[in-house]
């Protein structure tokens, strides 16, 4: 289901910027990835990445190849994650070795999470949860993400999530539209919603919601 901010375990982001040297035999310091303030994020070498994903299941390994072709080498890596920072329209992209079964709109596994800065009003959370369980909202950080096995489907999921938030579509209409476009995509048709984010993204830092402290009684 669509989660409120900070409900997701911190483990998916805790590894970012950390050296994981020694976690995989033979990789040594090749995975010591970091970045200095004001500098572009470092890249993980091709050899290191190939060793990391050698034993991954076929689907995440396939997606890893596509992501490298699209965005270059990842910025950070562990034996279970590859991460690209500020790639294309995304705040960050995480590719997981673990496959999460998902049956909407058809059976597949979720492995690729892509995140944007986006502020969702709290009264829209339930609608997004009903729309797609692989769309996640983090209210405090001001983020929204989609997770699927294809970047194109993440575009589609977030474009429709925006339509729900802005009142352009209702939940059932969005689900039916998603299914129709997804099926057409499998046949080679490329709807605009599968190619890019069609809505304007807020400036960085303008979407967070730190909430209010409780008043003393």
DOSEMI-63042 format. One record per residue (C-alpha): x, y, z; residue number from 1; residue in one letter. Coordinates in nm, 3 decimals. Layout:
N
<atom><px>X</px><py>Y</py><pz>Z</pz><k>NUM</k><r>A</r></atom>
...
***
This chain:
217
<atom><px>0.000</px><py>0.000</py><pz>0.000</pz><k>1</k><r>X</r></atom>
<atom><px>0.098</px><py>0.363</py><pz>-0.034</pz><k>2</k><r>X</r></atom>
<atom><px>0.293</px><py>0.440</py><pz>0.281</pz><k>3</k><r>X</r></atom>
<atom><px>0.303</px><py>0.756</py><pz>0.489</pz><k>4</k><r>X</r></atom>
<atom><px>0.633</px><py>0.930</py><pz>0.528</pz><k>5</k><r>X</r></atom>
<atom><px>0.903</px><py>0.737</py><pz>0.710</pz><k>6</k><r>X</r></atom>
<atom><px>0.701</px><py>0.413</py><pz>0.734</pz><k>7</k><r>X</r></atom>
<atom><px>0.943</px><py>0.246</py><pz>0.492</pz><k>8</k><r>X</r></atom>
<atom><px>1.239</px><py>0.087</py><pz>0.673</pz><k>9</k><r>X</r></atom>
<atom><px>1.541</px><py>0.312</py><pz>0.665</pz><k>10</k><r>X</r></atom>
<atom><px>1.759</px><py>0.036</py><pz>0.525</pz><k>11</k><r>X</r></atom>
<atom><px>1.682</px><py>0.132</py><pz>0.166</pz><k>12</k><r>X</r></atom>
<atom><px>1.861</px><py>0.463</py><pz>0.206</pz><k>13</k><r>X</r></atom>
<atom><px>2.105</px><py>0.403</py><pz>0.489</pz><k>14</k><r>X</r></atom>
<atom><px>2.360</px><py>0.247</py><pz>0.255</pz><k>15</k><r>X</r></atom>
<atom><px>2.389</px><py>0.560</py><pz>0.043</pz><k>16</k><r>X</r></atom>
<atom><px>2.730</px><py>0.721</py><pz>0.060</pz><k>17</k><r>X</r></atom>
<atom><px>2.878</px><py>0.441</py><pz>0.272</pz><k>18</k><r>X</r></atom>
<atom><px>3.180</px><py>0.235</py><pz>0.184</pz><k>19</k><r>X</r></atom>
<atom><px>3.094</px><py>-0.131</py><pz>0.165</pz><k>20</k><r>X</r></atom>
<atom><px>3.448</px><py>-0.251</py><pz>0.106</pz><k>21</k><r>X</r></atom>
<atom><px>3.497</px><py>-0.605</py><pz>0.218</pz><k>22</k><r>X</r></atom>
<atom><px>3.128</px><py>-0.696</py><pz>0.208</pz><k>23</k><r>X</r></atom>
<atom><px>3.194</px><py>-0.900</py><pz>-0.106</pz><k>24</k><r>X</r></atom>
<atom><px>3.511</px><py>-1.103</py><pz>-0.116</pz><k>25</k><r>X</r></atom>
<atom><px>3.763</px><py>-0.973</py><pz>-0.365</pz><k>26</k><r>X</r></atom>
<atom><px>3.603</px><py>-0.633</py><pz>-0.426</pz><k>27</k><r>X</r></atom>
<atom><px>3.807</px><py>-0.447</py><pz>-0.167</pz><k>28</k><r>X</r></atom>
<atom><px>3.790</px><py>-0.069</py><pz>-0.190</pz><k>29</k><r>X</r></atom>
<atom><px>3.627</px><py>-0.068</py><pz>-0.535</pz><k>30</k><r>X</r></atom>
<atom><px>3.294</px><py>-0.006</py><pz>-0.362</pz><k>31</k><r>X</r></atom>
<atom><px>3.409</px><py>0.277</py><pz>-0.138</pz><k>32</k><r>X</r></atom>
<atom><px>3.180</px><py>0.532</py><pz>-0.299</pz><k>33</k><r>X</r></atom>
<atom><px>3.137</px><py>0.886</py><pz>-0.176</pz><k>34</k><r>X</r></atom>
<atom><px>3.127</px><py>1.246</py><pz>-0.283</pz><k>35</k><r>X</r></atom>
<atom><px>3.262</px><py>1.575</py><pz>-0.155</pz><k>36</k><r>X</r></atom>
<atom><px>3.040</px><py>1.875</py><pz>-0.106</pz><k>37</k><r>X</r></atom>
<atom><px>2.974</px><py>2.054</py><pz>-0.433</pz><k>38</k><r>X</r></atom>
<atom><px>3.116</px><py>1.775</py><pz>-0.646</pz><k>39</k><r>X</r></atom>
<atom><px>2.941</px><py>1.538</py><pz>-0.882</pz><k>40</k><r>X</r></atom>
<atom><px>2.866</px><py>1.196</py><pz>-0.730</pz><k>41</k><r>X</r></atom>
<atom><px>3.133</px><py>0.935</py><pz>-0.795</pz><k>42</k><r>X</r></atom>
<atom><px>3.064</px><py>0.635</py><pz>-1.017</pz><k>43</k><r>X</r></atom>
<atom><px>3.108</px><py>0.269</py><pz>-0.932</pz><k>44</k><r>X</r></atom>
<atom><px>3.338</px><py>0.090</py><pz>-1.175</pz><k>45</k><r>X</r></atom>
<atom><px>3.203</px><py>-0.151</py><pz>-1.434</pz><k>46</k><r>X</r></atom>
<atom><px>3.401</px><py>-0.448</py><pz>-1.301</pz><k>47</k><r>X</r></atom>
<atom><px>3.277</px><py>-0.394</py><pz>-0.945</pz><k>48</k><r>X</r></atom>
<atom><px>2.915</px><py>-0.372</py><pz>-1.057</pz><k>49</k><r>X</r></atom>
<atom><px>2.941</px><py>-0.684</py><pz>-1.271</pz><k>50</k><r>X</r></atom>
<atom><px>3.081</px><py>-0.879</py><pz>-0.973</pz><k>51</k><r>X</r></atom>
<atom><px>2.806</px><py>-0.751</py><pz>-0.747</pz><k>52</k><r>X</r></atom>
<atom><px>2.519</px><py>-0.850</py><pz>-0.973</pz><k>53</k><r>X</r></atom>
<atom><px>2.667</px><py>-1.175</py><pz>-1.104</pz><k>54</k><r>X</r></atom>
<atom><px>2.438</px><py>-1.385</py><pz>-0.884</pz><k>55</k><r>X</r></atom>
<atom><px>2.131</px><py>-1.162</py><pz>-0.905</pz><k>56</k><r>X</r></atom>
<atom><px>1.806</px><py>-1.304</py><pz>-1.049</pz><k>57</k><r>X</r></atom>
<atom><px>1.752</px><py>-1.256</py><pz>-1.422</pz><k>58</k><r>X</r></atom>
<atom><px>1.502</px><py>-0.968</py><pz>-1.401</pz><k>59</k><r>X</r></atom>
<atom><px>1.701</px><py>-0.724</py><pz>-1.183</pz><k>60</k><r>X</r></atom>
<atom><px>2.015</px><py>-0.815</py><pz>-1.377</pz><k>61</k><r>X</r></atom>
<atom><px>1.833</px><py>-0.729</py><pz>-1.701</pz><k>62</k><r>X</r></atom>
<atom><px>1.714</px><py>-0.398</py><pz>-1.557</pz><k>63</k><r>X</r></atom>
<atom><px>2.066</px><py>-0.319</py><pz>-1.434</pz><k>64</k><r>X</r></atom>
<atom><px>2.194</px><py>-0.351</py><pz>-1.790</pz><k>65</k><r>X</r></atom>
<atom><px>1.923</px><py>-0.117</py><pz>-1.919</pz><k>66</k><r>X</r></atom>
<atom><px>1.988</px><py>0.141</py><pz>-1.647</pz><k>67</k><r>X</r></atom>
<atom><px>2.361</px><py>0.143</py><pz>-1.718</pz><k>68</k><r>X</r></atom>
<atom><px>2.290</px><py>0.189</py><pz>-2.088</pz><k>69</k><r>X</r></atom>
<atom><px>2.052</px><py>0.475</py><pz>-2.010</pz><k>70</k><r>X</r></atom>
<atom><px>2.232</px><py>0.656</py><pz>-1.728</pz><k>71</k><r>X</r></atom>
<atom><px>2.584</px><py>0.517</py><pz>-1.709</pz><k>72</k><r>X</r></atom>
<atom><px>2.744</px><py>0.344</py><pz>-1.412</pz><k>73</k><r>X</r></atom>
<atom><px>2.560</px><py>0.372</py><pz>-1.079</pz><k>74</k><r>X</r></atom>
<atom><px>2.679</px><py>0.615</py><pz>-0.815</pz><k>75</k><r>X</r></atom>
<atom><px>2.654</px><py>0.373</py><pz>-0.526</pz><k>76</k><r>X</r></atom>
<atom><px>2.634</px><py>-0.002</py><pz>-0.483</pz><k>77</k><r>X</r></atom>
<atom><px>2.595</px><py>-0.287</py><pz>-0.236</pz><k>78</k><r>X</r></atom>
<atom><px>2.538</px><py>-0.659</py><pz>-0.291</pz><k>79</k><r>X</r></atom>
<atom><px>2.162</px><py>-0.594</py><pz>-0.289</pz><k>80</k><r>X</r></atom>
<atom><px>2.124</px><py>-0.244</py><pz>-0.440</pz><k>81</k><r>X</r></atom>
<atom><px>2.246</px><py>-0.022</py><pz>-0.719</pz><k>82</k><r>X</r></atom>
<atom><px>2.178</px><py>0.350</py><pz>-0.693</pz><k>83</k><r>X</r></atom>
<atom><px>2.179</px><py>0.634</py><pz>-0.944</pz><k>84</k><r>X</r></atom>
<atom><px>2.161</px><py>0.989</py><pz>-0.810</pz><k>85</k><r>X</r></atom>
<atom><px>1.996</px><py>1.273</py><pz>-1.001</pz><k>86</k><r>X</r></atom>
<atom><px>1.959</px><py>1.061</py><pz>-1.314</pz><k>87</k><r>X</r></atom>
<atom><px>1.732</px><py>1.211</py><pz>-1.576</pz><k>88</k><r>X</r></atom>
<atom><px>1.417</px><py>1.349</py><pz>-1.409</pz><k>89</k><r>X</r></atom>
<atom><px>1.471</px><py>1.136</py><pz>-1.098</pz><k>90</k><r>X</r></atom>
<atom><px>1.592</px><py>1.252</py><pz>-0.760</pz><k>91</k><r>X</r></atom>
<atom><px>1.738</px><py>0.905</py><pz>-0.723</pz><k>92</k><r>X</r></atom>
<atom><px>1.684</px><py>0.556</py><pz>-0.860</pz><k>93</k><r>X</r></atom>
<atom><px>1.729</px><py>0.234</py><pz>-0.663</pz><k>94</k><r>X</r></atom>
<atom><px>1.750</px><py>-0.107</py><pz>-0.828</pz><k>95</k><r>X</r></atom>
<atom><px>1.697</px><py>-0.396</py><pz>-0.589</pz><k>96</k><r>X</r></atom>
<atom><px>1.816</px><py>-0.753</py><pz>-0.630</pz><k>97</k><r>X</r></atom>
<atom><px>1.503</px><py>-0.866</py><pz>-0.442</pz><k>98</k><r>X</r></atom>
<atom><px>1.196</px><py>-0.913</py><pz>-0.660</pz><k>99</k><r>X</r></atom>
<atom><px>0.862</px><py>-0.812</py><pz>-0.509</pz><k>100</k><r>X</r></atom>
<atom><px>0.560</px><py>-0.989</py><pz>-0.667</pz><k>101</k><r>X</r></atom>
<atom><px>0.298</px><py>-0.746</py><pz>-0.798</pz><k>102</k><r>X</r></atom>
<atom><px>-0.017</px><py>-0.844</py><pz>-0.988</pz><k>103</k><r>X</r></atom>
<atom><px>-0.140</px><py>-0.502</py><pz>-1.106</pz><k>104</k><r>X</r></atom>
<atom><px>-0.209</px><py>-0.450</py><pz>-1.392</pz><k>105</k><r>X</r></atom>
<atom><px>-0.062</px><py>-0.792</py><pz>-1.476</pz><k>106</k><r>X</r></atom>
<atom><px>0.175</px><py>-1.029</py><pz>-1.296</pz><k>107</k><r>X</r></atom>
<atom><px>0.533</px><py>-0.904</py><pz>-1.274</pz><k>108</k><r>X</r></atom>
<atom><px>0.794</px><py>-0.828</py><pz>-1.008</pz><k>109</k><r>X</r></atom>
<atom><px>0.890</px><py>-0.485</py><pz>-0.876</pz><k>110</k><r>X</r></atom>
<atom><px>1.264</px><py>-0.419</py><pz>-0.865</pz><k>111</k><r>X</r></atom>
<atom><px>1.315</px><py>-0.059</py><pz>-0.982</pz><k>112</k><r>X</r></atom>
<atom><px>1.217</px><py>0.232</py><pz>-0.758</pz><k>113</k><r>X</r></atom>
<atom><px>1.240</px><py>0.588</py><pz>-0.893</pz><k>114</k><r>X</r></atom>
<atom><px>1.183</px><py>0.892</py><pz>-0.678</pz><k>115</k><r>X</r></atom>
<atom><px>1.083</px><py>1.255</py><pz>-0.731</pz><k>116</k><r>X</r></atom>
<atom><px>1.023</px><py>1.553</py><pz>-0.505</pz><k>117</k><r>X</r></atom>
<atom><px>0.646</px><py>1.582</py><pz>-0.480</pz><k>118</k><r>X</r></atom>
<atom><px>0.407</px><py>1.709</py><pz>-0.214</pz><k>119</k><r>X</r></atom>
<atom><px>0.091</px><py>1.504</py><pz>-0.167</pz><k>120</k><r>X</r></atom>
<atom><px>-0.188</px><py>1.650</py><pz>0.049</pz><k>121</k><r>X</r></atom>
<atom><px>-0.262</px><py>1.409</py><pz>0.337</pz><k>122</k><r>X</r></atom>
<atom><px>-0.623</px><py>1.377</py><pz>0.228</pz><k>123</k><r>X</r></atom>
<atom><px>-0.503</px><py>1.220</py><pz>-0.100</pz><k>124</k><r>X</r></atom>
<atom><px>-0.298</px><py>0.941</py><pz>0.059</pz><k>125</k><r>X</r></atom>
<atom><px>-0.585</px><py>0.693</py><pz>0.073</pz><k>126</k><r>X</r></atom>
<atom><px>-0.669</px><py>0.749</py><pz>-0.293</pz><k>127</k><r>X</r></atom>
<atom><px>-0.310</px><py>0.684</py><pz>-0.397</pz><k>128</k><r>X</r></atom>
<atom><px>-0.300</px><py>0.371</py><pz>-0.184</pz><k>129</k><r>X</r></atom>
<atom><px>-0.615</px><py>0.243</py><pz>-0.353</pz><k>130</k><r>X</r></atom>
<atom><px>-0.477</px><py>0.333</py><pz>-0.696</pz><k>131</k><r>X</r></atom>
<atom><px>-0.143</px><py>0.148</py><pz>-0.691</pz><k>132</k><r>X</r></atom>
<atom><px>0.033</px><py>-0.026</py><pz>-0.403</pz><k>133</k><r>X</r></atom>
<atom><px>0.371</px><py>0.037</py><pz>-0.563</pz><k>134</k><r>X</r></atom>
<atom><px>0.336</px><py>0.413</py><pz>-0.545</pz><k>135</k><r>X</r></atom>
<atom><px>0.489</px><py>0.536</py><pz>-0.219</pz><k>136</k><r>X</r></atom>
<atom><px>0.455</px><py>0.876</py><pz>-0.056</pz><k>137</k><r>X</r></atom>
<atom><px>0.695</px><py>1.012</py><pz>0.204</pz><k>138</k><r>X</r></atom>
<atom><px>0.519</px><py>1.312</py><pz>0.351</pz><k>139</k><r>X</r></atom>
<atom><px>0.799</px><py>1.439</py><pz>0.576</pz><k>140</k><r>X</r></atom>
<atom><px>1.065</px><py>1.428</py><pz>0.303</pz><k>141</k><r>X</r></atom>
<atom><px>0.825</px><py>1.547</py><pz>0.037</pz><k>142</k><r>X</r></atom>
<atom><px>0.887</px><py>1.256</py><pz>-0.197</pz><k>143</k><r>X</r></atom>
<atom><px>0.680</px><py>1.026</py><pz>-0.413</pz><k>144</k><r>X</r></atom>
<atom><px>0.810</px><py>0.715</py><pz>-0.586</pz><k>145</k><r>X</r></atom>
<atom><px>0.695</px><py>0.436</py><pz>-0.814</pz><k>146</k><r>X</r></atom>
<atom><px>0.837</px><py>0.085</py><pz>-0.822</pz><k>147</k><r>X</r></atom>
<atom><px>0.802</px><py>-0.156</py><pz>-1.113</pz><k>148</k><r>X</r></atom>
<atom><px>1.026</px><py>-0.352</py><pz>-1.349</pz><k>149</k><r>X</r></atom>
<atom><px>1.039</px><py>-0.086</py><pz>-1.621</pz><k>150</k><r>X</r></atom>
<atom><px>1.115</px><py>0.284</py><pz>-1.611</pz><k>151</k><r>X</r></atom>
<atom><px>0.831</px><py>0.345</py><pz>-1.857</pz><k>152</k><r>X</r></atom>
<atom><px>0.580</px><py>0.198</py><pz>-1.611</pz><k>153</k><r>X</r></atom>
<atom><px>0.718</px><py>0.418</py><pz>-1.334</pz><k>154</k><r>X</r></atom>
<atom><px>0.655</px><py>0.721</py><pz>-1.556</pz><k>155</k><r>X</r></atom>
<atom><px>0.302</px><py>0.597</py><pz>-1.614</pz><k>156</k><r>X</r></atom>
<atom><px>0.236</px><py>0.531</py><pz>-1.246</pz><k>157</k><r>X</r></atom>
<atom><px>0.353</px><py>0.875</py><pz>-1.135</pz><k>158</k><r>X</r></atom>
<atom><px>0.178</px><py>1.064</py><pz>-1.413</pz><k>159</k><r>X</r></atom>
<atom><px>-0.149</px><py>0.900</py><pz>-1.312</pz><k>160</k><r>X</r></atom>
<atom><px>-0.076</px><py>0.960</py><pz>-0.944</pz><k>161</k><r>X</r></atom>
<atom><px>-0.042</px><py>1.329</py><pz>-1.028</pz><k>162</k><r>X</r></atom>
<atom><px>-0.375</px><py>1.315</py><pz>-1.212</pz><k>163</k><r>X</r></atom>
<atom><px>-0.537</px><py>1.173</py><pz>-0.898</pz><k>164</k><r>X</r></atom>
<atom><px>-0.379</px><py>1.434</py><pz>-0.669</pz><k>165</k><r>X</r></atom>
<atom><px>-0.486</px><py>1.720</py><pz>-0.898</pz><k>166</k><r>X</r></atom>
<atom><px>-0.838</px><py>1.584</py><pz>-0.942</pz><k>167</k><r>X</r></atom>
<atom><px>-0.804</px><py>1.511</py><pz>-1.312</pz><k>168</k><r>X</r></atom>
<atom><px>-0.887</px><py>1.141</py><pz>-1.261</pz><k>169</k><r>X</r></atom>
<atom><px>-1.049</px><py>0.926</py><pz>-0.996</pz><k>170</k><r>X</r></atom>
<atom><px>-0.894</px><py>0.605</py><pz>-0.865</pz><k>171</k><r>X</r></atom>
<atom><px>-1.088</px><py>0.358</py><pz>-1.079</pz><k>172</k><r>X</r></atom>
<atom><px>-1.047</px><py>0.568</py><pz>-1.392</pz><k>173</k><r>X</r></atom>
<atom><px>-0.672</px><py>0.586</py><pz>-1.332</pz><k>174</k><r>X</r></atom>
<atom><px>-0.645</px><py>0.210</py><pz>-1.276</pz><k>175</k><r>X</r></atom>
<atom><px>-0.832</px><py>0.135</py><pz>-1.597</pz><k>176</k><r>X</r></atom>
<atom><px>-0.622</px><py>0.388</py><pz>-1.789</pz><k>177</k><r>X</r></atom>
<atom><px>-0.304</px><py>0.236</py><pz>-1.645</pz><k>178</k><r>X</r></atom>
<atom><px>-0.408</px><py>-0.112</py><pz>-1.758</pz><k>179</k><r>X</r></atom>
<atom><px>-0.503</px><py>0.007</py><pz>-2.106</pz><k>180</k><r>X</r></atom>
<atom><px>-0.178</px><py>0.196</py><pz>-2.160</pz><k>181</k><r>X</r></atom>
<atom><px>0.036</px><py>-0.082</py><pz>-2.011</pz><k>182</k><r>X</r></atom>
<atom><px>-0.121</px><py>-0.343</py><pz>-2.240</pz><k>183</k><r>X</r></atom>
<atom><px>-0.070</px><py>-0.117</py><pz>-2.541</pz><k>184</k><r>X</r></atom>
<atom><px>0.292</px><py>-0.062</py><pz>-2.438</pz><k>185</k><r>X</r></atom>
<atom><px>0.351</px><py>-0.439</py><pz>-2.441</pz><k>186</k><r>X</r></atom>
<atom><px>0.236</px><py>-0.432</py><pz>-2.804</pz><k>187</k><r>X</r></atom>
<atom><px>0.482</px><py>-0.159</py><pz>-2.896</pz><k>188</k><r>X</r></atom>
<atom><px>0.262</px><py>0.150</py><pz>-2.850</pz><k>189</k><r>X</r></atom>
<atom><px>0.426</px><py>0.429</py><pz>-2.653</pz><k>190</k><r>X</r></atom>
<atom><px>0.181</px><py>0.665</py><pz>-2.484</pz><k>191</k><r>X</r></atom>
<atom><px>0.322</px><py>0.999</py><pz>-2.370</pz><k>192</k><r>X</r></atom>
<atom><px>0.264</px><py>0.896</py><pz>-2.008</pz><k>193</k><r>X</r></atom>
<atom><px>0.520</px><py>0.615</py><pz>-2.049</pz><k>194</k><r>X</r></atom>
<atom><px>0.794</px><py>0.837</py><pz>-2.191</pz><k>195</k><r>X</r></atom>
<atom><px>0.835</px><py>1.122</py><pz>-1.943</pz><k>196</k><r>X</r></atom>
<atom><px>0.683</px><py>1.305</py><pz>-1.648</pz><k>197</k><r>X</r></atom>
<atom><px>0.422</px><py>1.529</py><pz>-1.806</pz><k>198</k><r>X</r></atom>
<atom><px>0.369</px><py>1.755</py><pz>-1.504</pz><k>199</k><r>X</r></atom>
<atom><px>0.582</px><py>2.033</py><pz>-1.361</pz><k>200</k><r>X</r></atom>
<atom><px>0.806</px><py>1.932</py><pz>-1.073</pz><k>201</k><r>X</r></atom>
<atom><px>0.847</px><py>2.162</py><pz>-0.775</pz><k>202</k><r>X</r></atom>
<atom><px>1.185</px><py>2.312</py><pz>-0.694</pz><k>203</k><r>X</r></atom>
<atom><px>1.410</px><py>2.104</py><pz>-0.471</pz><k>204</k><r>X</r></atom>
<atom><px>1.327</px><py>2.151</py><pz>-0.106</pz><k>205</k><r>X</r></atom>
<atom><px>0.982</px><py>2.291</py><pz>-0.172</pz><k>206</k><r>X</r></atom>
<atom><px>0.788</px><py>1.972</py><pz>-0.105</pz><k>207</k><r>X</r></atom>
<atom><px>0.892</px><py>1.867</py><pz>0.247</pz><k>208</k><r>X</r></atom>
<atom><px>0.635</px><py>1.870</py><pz>0.526</pz><k>209</k><r>X</r></atom>
<atom><px>0.799</px><py>1.862</py><pz>0.873</pz><k>210</k><r>X</r></atom>
<atom><px>0.453</px><py>1.879</py><pz>1.037</pz><k>211</k><r>X</r></atom>
<atom><px>0.389</px><py>2.064</py><pz>1.365</pz><k>212</k><r>X</r></atom>
<atom><px>0.496</px><py>1.983</py><pz>1.723</pz><k>213</k><r>X</r></atom>
<atom><px>0.223</px><py>1.875</py><pz>1.960</pz><k>214</k><r>X</r></atom>
<atom><px>0.099</px><py>2.150</py><pz>2.185</pz><k>215</k><r>X</r></atom>
<atom><px>0.139</px><py>2.099</py><pz>2.556</pz><k>216</k><r>X</r></atom>
<atom><px>-0.188</px><py>2.042</py><pz>2.733</pz><k>217</k><r>X</r></atom>
***
